Amino acid sequence: MTVLNLNPQTLKKLRRFRAIKRGYYSFITLMLLLVLCAFGELLVNSRALVVSYEGELYFPTYGAFHPGTDFGRDYSYETDYRELRNTFEETGSGDWVLMPPVPYNPFENHSTTGIFKPQPPSFEQAHYLGTDTTSRDILARLFYGTRIALLFSLAFMASVYLIGITIGCAMGYFGGTFDLLLQRLIEIWSNIPFLYMVIIVFSVIPATFSIPVRIAVLLTVMVLFSWTTMTYYMRTETYKEKARDYIASARVIGASNSRIIFRHILPNVIATLVTFMPFTIVSAVTAITSLDFLGFGLPAPTPSLGELLKQGTATLRTAPWIVTSAFGTLVVLLTLVTFIGEAVRESFDPRQFTIYQ
């Protein structure tokens, strides 16, 4: 049974993409990374995966909040599962705790000396990449910061494509006064400085706003100043397709404008959309990292690559492991997406596989 009914041209392009090994294996690696990020709490988390206490099993990671009193401790706040594991091992009661490979969350401060300061990598303490300037685990911050950056960039790409495709197709298809008017408005809008707008917007946002709301505001501001490029591409492609014979044939048989756009034009410009997707993600990750570095990105204490880079540059001599970890993660992530983008562009570009006469 065939799950996807793809046309021969699409299958041919997918085979070309698979033949470009660098891009193909980068795509597989990035998909594995996304899967790991989706189940990140099972790998990087201060909550236990499983607790066996007095013959009963508990699953705190995706389960309910458990105060210390649930496991015989003398406090009512959330259980310290690392301490609970050590207690069970020392008493030999037969109870046990299964922790994630990295038993820290990205927000907790953990210092063996009682002083919050950067500590070098330690396998004994399970700080595999060390801690930052406030004794937070760097690997946990990098892991969740990468997940947030990828989710943010995917939401950014979807929003930019939605606005750019809608306005660009309308400009290219209807043309005339409508096209000229929108071109002038887009030219004016494009001249508004993006960085200054971000600074102004974040200076007036009340600190009482929750972190998800502040992230949504940042995403909205970035999208509002980033959709114009996709609009120009879609306008050009729609103009080209509108002049072809199959569009005239569709009009003759009485096809509506919406049917012509969604059933005929958009499927024939899909190569342009797919080609720019990876590079849109790269630009989004780069932009959010830069804004975090400048202090106008994701609100504290949200884990982010830019915030770690800022810490790393400030402590380059005393704690080089911070900037090394953050910079290395950013380079690997952007390299994977760039390789995918190059492979997609090469496999979907008809000029490399067509002879024009």
Helices and strands as residue ranges (DSSP letters): H 8-19, H 21-38, G 40-42, E 50-53, E 56-58, G 68-71, H 81-91, E 96-98, H 138-174, H 176-190, H 194-204, H 211-224, H 228-242, H 245-252, H 257-259, I 260-265, H 266-268, H 270-294, H 305-314, H 320-348, G 350-352
